[in-house]
Amino acid sequence: MKKHNFSAGPCILPQEVFQEASKAILDFNNSGLSILEISHRSADFVSVMDEAQSLALELLGLKDKGYKALFLQGGASTQFLMVAYNLLEKKAAYLNTGTWSSKAIKEAKLFGEVEEVATSKDKNFNYIPKSYSIPEDIDYFHCTSNNTIFGTQMKEFPATSKPLVCDMSSDIFSREMDFSKFDLIYAGAQKNMGPAGTTLVIIKEDILGKVSREIPSMMSYSTHISKDSMFNTPAVYAVYVSLLTLRWIKAKGGIRAMEELNNKKADLLYSEIDRNPLFEGFAAKEDRSPMNATFNLVDDSYREKFDKLWKYAGVNGLNGHRSVGGYRASMYNALALESVQVVVDCMQKLEK
Ligand SMILES: *Cc1c(COP(=O)(O)O)cnc(C)c1O
């Protein structure tokens, strides 16, 4: 039986995508070849890469606005250092909203001065700092739109005249926004877009070429732009499955439709967390993430009972991250509303 998968990442993808992706392993485009055995330079794969790049820009409303989309390797973690390598000449400002932001800061410090403009570390990152100012003497400002581990999400982004860089690994393609206010967006595919192995980088070309250091070819955005993400062998299969997911998003009505369903799922779960006296939410209400809901039992002695209930109901991946404890329900685009209802039913059964 197919499980209700609340895993944080790698995570659920649309069932249709799994089906089509599995066909391509045996015979890709009726070519008599598996997608796993064709050259990344073949016409069939070049068209996959082209469509994936252009569809990513189209869905974000960034076509013909000076942006390039790249599919790179090394995960979002490699972007922590590539961003600084390519953009940090003297000083950068970072907002620290969790584990991933902290890791991005650590890497950036290898390349220049980093000013942490605000942090929510004082409360184990259960909120998004709001009143801070961004200095003028910086090369860029970096933030994390959705904090996968702590279950918080930035609802507003600060205005700055400097390049705005954002790690959107866990909420890209999940909500409508004016994406043109960002100069660089990156996202590991495995949270809301595809399998592990590729990272989407959306970059406004005019922010490049401003640092004086020499950048190794593989670390340079300009290299990857000039070679259309094919400087070296790309993660062929991961890019293909990401393309299938992007096509699925478009066919379902684009980001707007994703957001509508994501809000329904989030409302359903958070209202139960707030209503049910056995549970309490972790993140500050106004900063709650529709993607990753973190919550806990008020009385931990019910843990064994609750765990039995949801596991028996076919739910997977509800355990919280070790740095928060409790539970985390990751409700990415492909998760159905019915799956959330199953968890809510378990919470109500426990109450009874
Ligand atoms: C998972 C995650 C990362 C790390 O991604 P990798 O691809 O494993 O390097 C970075 N940032 C955020 C917000 C994440 O959720």
The ligand as an SDF file (V2000), in Angstrom:
LIG
                    3D

 15 15  0  0  0  0  0  0  0  0999 V2000
   17.9370   20.5700    2.8800 C   0  0  0  0  0  0  0  0  0  0  0  0
   18.3200   21.9870    2.8570 C   0  0  0  0  0  0  0  0  0  0  0  0
   19.6270   22.3960    2.5320 C   0  0  0  0  0  0  0  0  0  0  0  0
   20.7310   21.4130    2.2400 C   0  0  0  0  0  0  0  0  0  0  0  0
   20.5550   20.8130    1.0230 O   0  0  0  0  0  0  0  0  0  0  0  0
   21.6020   19.7630    0.4190 P   0  0  0  0  0  0  0  0  0  0  0  0
   21.0790   19.6020   -0.9590 O   0  0  0  0  0  0  0  0  0  0  0  0
   21.5180   18.5410    1.2630 O   0  0  0  0  0  0  0  0  0  0  0  0
   22.9460   20.3730    0.4650 O   0  0  0  0  0  0  0  0  0  0  0  0
   19.8860   23.7470    2.4990 C   0  0  0  0  0  0  0  0  0  0  0  0
   18.9410   24.6610    2.7790 N   0  0  0  0  0  0  0  0  0  0  0  0
   17.6820   24.3040    3.0970 C   0  0  0  0  0  0  0  0  0  0  0  0
   16.6650   25.3660    3.3890 C   0  0  0  0  0  0  0  0  0  0  0  0
   17.3280   22.9600    3.1470 C   0  0  0  0  0  0  0  0  0  0  0  0
   16.0740   22.6150    3.4670 O   0  0  0  0  0  0  0  0  0  0  0  0
  1  2  1  0
  2  3  1  0
  2 14  2  0
  3  4  1  0
  3 10  2  0
  4  5  1  0
  5  6  1  0
  6  7  2  0
  6  8  1  0
  6  9  1  0
 10 11  1  0
 11 12  2  0
 12 13  1  0
 12 14  1  0
 14 15  1  0
M  END
$$$$
